Amino acid sequence: MKKLLLLSSLVLLFIACGGVKKTQEALNVGNYGNAINSSLSNLAENKDKKGNQPYILLLEEAYKKNTERELQEIAFLQKENNPANLERIYDSYTQLKNIQQRIRPILPLYIRDENRNAKFSFNNYDEKIIKAKQQLSDYLYNNASDLLSNASSKADYRKAYDDFAYLNELSPGYSDCKIKQEEAYAKGRDFVKVSMINDSDQIIPSRLEEDLLNFNTYGVNNLWTEYHAQPRRNIDYDYEMQVAFRSIVISPEKVSEKQISKERQIKDGYRYAEDANGNILKDSLGNEIKIDNFKTVRCDFHQFTQFKAAQVVGNVSFKDLRTKQTINTYPLASEFIFEHIYANYQGDKRALETDLLNLITVVSVPFPSNEQMVYDAGEDVKGKLKNILQNQRFN
């Protein structure tokens, strides 16, 4: 028991030392954020635990160095006087405040070897955060508004939308941000009208067509791209997607037969062992000795295979309606095979193995209709069409 306790203590000590070592390594390479997070995580569990003393010293040092570095970086960015730096400045001040708020609840932190409390120089960053936030909001609004007014592509509208969305999170209710965000969204979307063409000599089941054109099941209608199987009059479509079936081939219904002859020796009762004089022999316990009788049984096994196949071949193409150019074409092919095996027999079925015995309980079934065959092949087509749609990019 003592050995077990000692082993457990050594394991815990090893784990603890490993955590301290990794935190020290993070501090040494300037990854102050990780060092702070690791230290706070361990101290939050039990700040007075003797084994957590190293984390107090690491937190103290990491906090000091992180604060110095962030303030130096902010000063440099401010000297550049580049409005593109405003987000970085705002984020830095916010991060500095957040770190202070995470440390405050666990204070004081007592360092036993030095008989003192850890020192943390806290600052009030509220005014700086408010100022940076206002400057960043003004910059985002002006930049996005300019992009919205002078957009040369849908990518510009989408960038403007992203800036307005960020501004709305940063400063809800800022000017007419929400209205302009909606305008950028309306102008940044791609609309795709979808058509289906059947150049084969087979009828495509209506339920398959409905399934193929139900874009809600594909999960491809996203923020910027919308597919319409039923085009709307008030929309100026950007692209057209065409699903074309070029060939649908259905094989004839076929039943093939295979005959197997089986032969096996089986037990068929028994007889008593006799000596030369016709007397029944007995074993050492006085029991009469029995000898199994065997006979050969035969069976003709007839296996039938019902077979029918449907092959669908086509393609999916995407056309830019403004340039009238085809931008992408993908092959679309699938095959569905119906196969059903059943059997019967003539003779003694005891000659058959178990797998063959199982088949003689199966009977023939009606062949699926051509329409069902095409529909079943279409199930695989739907999966391939979904992959095409998920990989298709317009911009």
Residue pairs with C-beta under 8 A, 6 or more apart in sequence:
13 51
16 51
19 38
19 42
20 54
20 55
20 58
22 38
23 34
23 35
23 38
23 39
23 54
23 55
23 58
24 35
24 54
24 58
26 32
26 34
26 35
26 38
26 62
27 35
27 58
27 61
27 62
27 65
30 65
30 69
32 62
32 63
32 65
32 66
32 69
33 66
35 58
35 59
35 62
36 59
36 62
36 63
36 66
36 99
38 55
38 58
39 55
39 56
39 58
39 59
39 62
40 59
40 102
40 103
40 106
42 52
42 55
43 52
43 55
43 56
43 59
43 106
43 109
44 106
45 52
46 52
47 56
47 106
47 109
48 110
50 112
53 111
53 112
53 113
56 109
56 110
56 111
56 118
57 111
57 118
59 103
59 109
59 118
60 109
60 118
60 119
60 120
63 99
63 103
63 120
64 120
64 121
66 99
67 96
67 121
67 123
70 92
70 95
70 96
71 96
73 88
73 92
74 89
74 92
74 93
77 85
77 88
77 89
78 85
78 89
83 135
83 139
83 143
86 132
86 135
86 136
86 139
87 136
89 132
89 136
90 129
90 132
90 133
90 135
90 136
93 125
93 128
93 129
93 132
94 125
94 129
96 123
96 125
97 125
97 126
97 129
100 120
100 122
100 123
103 120
104 122
107 117
107 118
107 120
108 117
108 118
109 117
109 118
110 116
110 117
110 118
111 117
111 118
133 170
133 171
134 171
136 170
137 167
137 170
137 171
137 174
140 163
140 164
140 166
140 167
140 170
141 164
141 167
141 174
141 175
141 177
143 163
144 159
144 160
144 163
144 164
144 167
144 180
144 184
145 160
145 180
147 156
147 157
147 159
147 160
147 163
148 156
148 157
148 160
148 180
148 183
148 184
148 187
150 156
151 157
151 160
151 187
153 395
154 187
154 188
154 189
154 190
154 224
154 395
155 188
155 395
157 184
157 185
157 187
157 188
158 184
158 188
158 224
160 180
160 184
160 188
161 181
161 184
161 185
161 188
164 177
164 178
164 180
164 181
164 184
165 181
167 174
167 177
168 174
168 177
168 178
168 181
171 177
185 223
188 224
189 223
189 224
189 225
189 226
190 224
190 225
190 226
190 238
190 239
190 394
190 395
191 226
191 228
191 235
191 236
191 237
191 238
191 239
192 225
192 226
192 227
192 228
192 237
192 238
192 239
192 240
192 241
192 318
192 394
193 227
193 228
193 231
193 237
193 239
193 240
193 241
194 213
194 215
194 227
194 228
194 229
194 240
194 241
194 242
194 243
195 240
195 241
195 242
195 243
196 204
196 209
196 212
196 213
196 242
196 243
196 244
196 245
197 242
197 243
197 244
197 245
198 204
198 244
198 245
199 244
199 245
199 246
199 247
200 245
200 246
200 247
200 248
201 248
202 248
202 250
202 370
202 374
203 371
203 374
204 245
204 248
204 374
204 378
205 371
205 372
205 374
205 375
205 378
207 375
208 374
208 375
208 378
211 217
211 378
211 382
212 243
212 378
212 381
212 382
212 385
213 229
213 243
214 229
215 221
215 227
215 229
215 389
217 382
218 385
218 386
218 389
218 390
219 386
219 390
220 227
220 386
220 389
220 390
221 227
225 394
227 241
227 389
228 235
228 237
231 237
237 321
238 320
238 321
238 322
238 394
239 318
239 319
239 320
239 321
239 327
239 394
240 318
240 319
240 321
241 316
241 317
241 318
241 319
242 316
242 317
242 318
242 319
243 314
243 316
243 332
243 385
244 314
244 315
244 316
244 317
245 312
245 313
245 314
246 313
246 314
246 315
247 311
247 312
247 313
247 314
248 310
248 311
248 312
248 313
248 374
248 377
249 310
249 311
249 313
250 308
250 309
250 310
250 311
250 370
250 373
250 374
251 307
251 308
251 309
251 310
252 308
253 306
253 307
253 308
253 367
254 306
254 307
254 308
255 304
255 305
255 306
255 307
255 364
256 304
256 305
256 307
257 302
257 303
257 304
257 305
258 302
258 303
258 305
259 300
259 301
259 302
259 303
260 300
260 301
260 303
260 356
261 298
261 299
261 300
261 301
262 298
262 299
262 300
262 301
262 351
262 352
262 353
262 356
263 296
263 297
263 298
263 299
263 351
264 296
264 297
264 350
264 351
265 294
265 295
265 296
265 297
266 294
266 295
266 297
266 350
266 351
267 292
267 293
267 294
268 293
268 294
268 295
269 292
269 293
270 290
270 291
270 292
270 293
271 290
271 291
271 293
272 280
272 281
272 288
272 289
272 290
272 291
273 280
273 281
273 288
273 289
273 290
273 291
274 280
274 281
275 281
280 288
280 289
281 288
281 289
282 288
282 289
283 289
297 347
297 348
297 350
297 351
298 347
298 348
298 351
299 345
299 346
299 347
299 348
299 349
299 350
299 351
299 352
300 345
300 346
300 347
301 343
301 345
301 352
301 356
301 360
302 343
302 344
302 345
302 346
303 341
303 342
303 343
303 359
304 341
304 342
304 343
304 364
305 339
305 340
305 341
306 338
306 339
306 340
306 341
306 342
306 364
306 365
306 367
307 337
307 338
307 339
308 337
308 338
308 367
308 368
308 373
309 335
309 336
309 337
309 338
309 373
310 335
310 336
310 370
310 373
310 374
310 376
310 377
311 333
311 334
311 335
311 377
312 332
312 333
312 334
312 335
312 374
312 377
312 378
312 381
313 332
313 333
314 331
314 332
314 333
315 329
315 330
315 331
315 332
316 329
316 330
316 332
316 385
316 388
317 326
317 328
317 329
317 330
318 326
318 327
318 328
318 329
318 392
318 394
319 325
319 326
319 327
320 326
320 327
327 394
328 392
330 388
332 381
332 384
332 385
332 388
333 384
334 377
334 378
334 380
334 381
334 384
335 377
335 380
336 373
336 376
336 377
336 379
336 380
338 367
338 368
338 373
338 376
340 364
340 365
341 359
341 362
342 359
342 362
342 363
342 364
342 365
343 356
343 359
343 360
343 362
344 360
345 352
345 360
349 357
349 360
352 360
368 376
